[in-house]
Amino acid sequence: MELSGYFFRNLLKKTRRRFSLSAGEQALYQELVDICNEENWSQSFQVSNGELTTALNCNENTLRVWRQSLINAGLIVYNSGKSKRAFGNYGLVSQTTSKINTNTIPNTAPKAVPNTAPNPVDYIQLNKTKLNNVLLEKEPKGDFIFSSDFEEKEIERGPVITEAAEKEKSCAKKEKEFAERFIAAFNEVSRGIPQVRDLTKARLAKITARLNEVGEDGMNDLLKQVSESNFLNGENDRNWVANFDWILEPKNFVKIREGNYKNKTNNGKPISNTNTSTPSTGSGNGKVSFRQLLARERAKID
């Protein structure tokens, strides 16, 4: 019979059916099994009371009571040392006996135990088989499904919308609404520049970026500059015309706002184009400001 930790744990389980063993007594037995394993399953081994009380966090009187219970249950044999300083000799009993002496501590040598080390392969196989049997007995309970490797997988539920997600969604909606109003106003004030028909993701990103840089007042000023500039609207010696995407490029955007494309006289000084500074809304002879134009487009969306 090959000895192993599994064998002695199984022996402890069988013994507990006949003897009531406390948690401390079972812990002492497990500690002695581990020490015996370290000694290559020797027939007997020496352990000091100090080592056991430290490992089990108990005093010597409690240790003596636990040890006597294990002896009475037929799990161990024990011989005290000749002096208080000498270590006690312990031995693990590999078979249960029909008669157990409950009055005195046996003063005989430990029962012979084969001095052979356990086969690690057999021990691993036994534990693996036992674990598989436990896994097969598992049943789904509650809101979790137990997989074969003990991973808990939560049952799929609907998406949870957090406060941050709601705020982000609201900001995205406002950005899109402003972009739509800005494009509508741009189409109305531009004279020679091609009309904008689609609000693409790239254009939305550019409009939002420029809006974050200069605010609505800055965007109003841009519309005014584009509307007044003859050069941007194609009135130049190259017949070149700006387009919406070119205007929103960061470098071009800054140049337009700084007045690089304002109309100039023969002496090179910029002048304001009075015919386009307050463009017609297309609904009569009245004139409106660029701020009013954006506000009107906002009212249409709302």
ABEGO torsion letter per residue (X at the ends): XBBBAAAAAAAAAAAAAABBBBAAAAAAAAAAAAAAAAAGGBABBBBBAAAAAAAAGBBAAAAAAAAAAAAAAGABBBBBBABAABBBBBBBBABBBABBBAABBBABBBBBBBBBBBBAAAAAAAAAAAAAAAAAABBBBEABBBBAAGBBBBBBBBBBBBAAAAAAAAAAAAAAAAAAAAAAAAAAABAABBBBABBBAAAAAAAAAAAAAAEAAAAAAAAAAAAABAAAAGBBAAGBBBBAAAAABAAAAAAAAAGAABBBBAAGBBBBBAAAABBBAGAEABBBBAAAAAAAAAAAAX
